[in-house]
């Protein structure tokens, strides 16, 4: 007896359905991959901006920790070398916060001519330092980063025996590029740190 064998393959409809399912799966997988790539680029760009701000914060905290006679103010100072606020050596608490801080540096001489300070101007954080009689003005944040607000909160500066504390809060954003042909994306950040004086300011 001769058995008949079936040589049937896939029908055209089965091929179309299989190809359609494969296309849908690949479309979803490609979309997920592109999303992950974009998120990774955004995370790297955001990390770069945060690293720059962290450097600025660490720079300020390190200087403030070794300083004394802290005071802060909300008014913008136009002349750092002659303004009474910058040249005073009287400590002042600032519980409501100020946009700039001035203090006597570790290398200071307890005079008003060698104060150190930080302030916000035109979206950047600047520093003024006097070292060995030389006045230095410098921006400590990168140009691609915009600082919207900075607040210095000083407590314990005028109370004898209390450890002076300075809390710094920074709010801002950076536009980061995510590749050729893409519009820069805005990345917002809010950071804060606390600096305590290393020894009592008595």
KAZI-V556336 format. One record per residue. N is the residue number from 1. RES is the residue in one letter. PHI is phi in whole degrees, -180 to 180 (none if undefined). D_LAST is the distance of its C-alpha to the last C-alpha in whole Angstrom. Layout:
# KAZI-V556336
N RES PHI D_LAST
N RES PHI D_LAST
This chain:
# KAZI-V556336
1 X none 114
2 X -99 112
3 X -94 108
4 X -88 107
5 X -100 103
6 X -95 101
7 X -108 99
8 X -70 97
9 X -107 94
10 X -78 91
11 X -80 92
12 X -61 91
13 X -65 89
14 X -63 87
15 X -64 86
16 X -64 85
17 X -64 83
18 X -63 82
19 X -65 80
20 X -64 79
21 X -63 77
22 X -61 76
23 X -64 75
24 X -63 73
25 X -62 71
26 X -66 70
27 X -63 69
28 X -65 67
29 X -65 65
30 X -65 65
31 X -62 63
32 X -65 61
33 X -65 60
34 X -63 60
35 X -63 57
36 X -64 55
37 X -64 55
38 X -64 54
39 X -65 51
40 X -66 50
41 X -64 50
42 X -63 48
43 X -64 46
44 X -66 45
45 X -66 45
46 X -65 42
47 X -64 40
48 X -63 40
49 X -65 38
50 X -65 36
51 X -62 35
52 X -65 34
53 X -67 32
54 X -61 30
55 X -63 30
56 X -64 28
57 X -61 26
58 X -65 25
59 X -61 25
60 X -66 22
61 X -63 20
62 X -64 20
63 X -69 18
64 X -67 16
65 X -57 15
66 X -96 14
67 X -94 12
68 X -158 9
69 X 53 10
70 X -72 13
71 X -161 15
72 X -134 19
73 X -152 22
74 X -94 26
75 X -86 28
76 X -76 29
77 X -97 28
78 X -93 31
79 X -128 29
80 X -73 26
81 X -89 26
82 X -121 27
83 X -66 25
84 X -59 23
85 X -62 21
86 X -74 21
87 X -98 20
88 X -81 17
89 X -118 13
90 X -84 12
91 X -66 11
92 X -152 14
93 X -72 15
94 X -144 18
95 X -72 20
96 X -93 23
97 X 87 23
98 X -142 23
99 X -89 26
100 X -149 23
101 X -133 20
102 X -131 18
103 X -158 14
104 X -83 13
105 X -77 15
106 X -59 14
107 X -96 17
108 X -72 15
109 X -118 15
110 X 59 13
111 X -123 16
112 X -82 18
113 X -96 21
114 X -132 19
115 X -75 18
116 X -109 19
117 X -165 21
118 X -134 23
119 X -157 26
120 X -104 29
121 X -151 32
122 X 52 36
123 X 80 36
124 X -131 33
125 X -95 30
126 X -117 29
127 X -130 26
128 X -122 25
129 X -134 23
130 X -120 23
131 X -124 23
132 X 52 24
133 X 81 25
134 X -101 27
135 X -87 27
136 X -123 28
137 X -119 29
138 X -153 30
139 X -89 32
140 X -110 31
141 X -113 33
142 X -68 37
143 X -61 39
144 X -79 41
145 X -107 38
146 X -111 38
147 X -94 34
148 X -82 35
149 X -157 32
150 X -136 28
151 X -130 25
152 X -112 22
153 X -114 20
154 X -112 16
155 X -134 15
156 X 82 11
157 X -75 10
158 X -110 9
159 X -99 9
160 X -62 6
161 X 86 7
162 X -98 9
163 X -71 10
164 X -66 10
165 X -126 14
166 X -127 17
167 X -102 20
168 X -117 23
169 X -123 27
170 X -123 29
171 X -127 33
172 X -173 36
173 X -155 39
174 X -142 41
175 X -94 45
176 X -116 46
177 X -84 50
178 X -116 52
179 X 122 55
180 X -63 57
181 X 86 59
182 X -99 56
183 X -70 54
184 X -58 50
185 X -103 49
186 X -83 46
187 X -120 43
188 X -92 40
189 X -147 37
190 X -136 34
191 X -129 31
192 X -150 27
193 X -148 24
194 X -125 21
195 X -119 18
196 X -112 14
197 X -63 11
198 X -69 12
199 X -137 9
200 X -64 6
201 X -90 4
202 X -110 0
